[in-house]
Amino acid sequence: MASHDLREPLRKIKVFGELLNKSMHNRLTSDETENLHFMIQGADRMSKMIEALLVYAKISSQAKPFEAVDLNEIVAQLRQVELSVAIEEK
């Protein structure tokens, strides 16, 4: 619900910014056009940040607790795949 509430205003900013850009394209100065593009790009970036936060929240809420692992076992498994040459070099 919060996701929708945060994203909807950004969609409107982007859509109306794009409409404004199309309708006023030939009437705007280069600075005004650039500012309009900054506004649209800013809305896109904010939308992506909200999406990333939602993914992070989902992952962190479903995270499994840490457990001890045998690193020697992990390295032994990695040697069985194509990483063995890189491991030997390191």
C-alpha positions in Angstrom: 0.0 0.0 0.0 2.8 2.4 0.9 4.5 1.4 -2.4 1.5 2.5 -4.4 1.1 5.7 -2.4 4.7 6.6 -3.0 4.8 5.7 -6.7 1.6 7.2 -7.9 2.7 10.9 -7.5 5.9 10.1 -9.3 4.0 8.5 -12.2 1.9 11.7 -12.5 5.0 13.9 -12.5 6.6 11.8 -15.2 3.5 11.5 -17.4 2.5 15.2 -17.1 6.1 16.2 -17.6 6.3 14.2 -20.8 2.9 15.6 -22.0 4.2 19.1 -21.2 7.4 18.4 -23.1 5.5 17.2 -26.2 3.0 20.1 -26.2 5.5 22.8 -25.4 8.5 21.3 -27.2 9.0 24.1 -29.8 8.2 26.9 -27.4 10.7 26.1 -24.6 14.2 27.5 -24.4 17.0 24.9 -24.2 17.3 25.6 -20.5 13.6 25.0 -19.9 13.7 21.8 -21.9 16.8 20.6 -20.0 15.0 21.4 -16.6 11.9 19.5 -17.8 14.1 16.5 -18.7 15.8 16.7 -15.2 12.3 16.6 -13.6 11.3 13.5 -15.6 14.6 11.8 -15.0 14.4 12.6 -11.3 11.0 11.0 -11.1 12.4 7.9 -12.8 15.3 7.7 -10.4 13.0 8.1 -7.4 10.7 5.4 -8.7 13.7 3.0 -9.1 14.9 3.9 -5.5 11.4 3.1 -4.1 11.4 -0.2 -6.0 14.8 -1.1 -4.7 13.7 -0.3 -1.1 10.7 -2.5 -1.5 12.9 -5.4 -2.8 15.3 -4.8 0.1 12.4 -4.8 2.6 11.0 -8.0 1.2 14.4 -9.7 1.2 15.3 -8.6 4.7 11.9 -9.6 6.1 12.4 -13.1 4.7 16.1 -13.4 5.5 17.3 -16.7 7.0 19.5 -16.5 10.1 23.2 -16.7 9.7 24.8 -20.1 10.1 28.3 -21.4 10.3 29.8 -22.8 7.2 33.0 -24.7 6.5 35.0 -22.5 4.1 37.3 -25.4 3.2 34.2 -27.2 1.9 33.1 -24.1 -0.1 36.6 -23.9 -1.6 36.6 -27.6 -2.4 33.3 -27.2 -4.2 34.6 -24.2 -6.2 37.6 -26.2 -7.3 35.2 -28.5 -9.0 33.8 -25.8 -11.3 35.6 -23.6 -13.8 36.9 -21.3 -11.0 39.7 -23.7 -10.1 42.3 -21.9 -12.2 41.5 -18.5 -10.7 41.5 -20.0 -7.2 45.0 -21.6 -7.7 46.3 -18.3 -9.0 45.0 -16.4 -5.9 
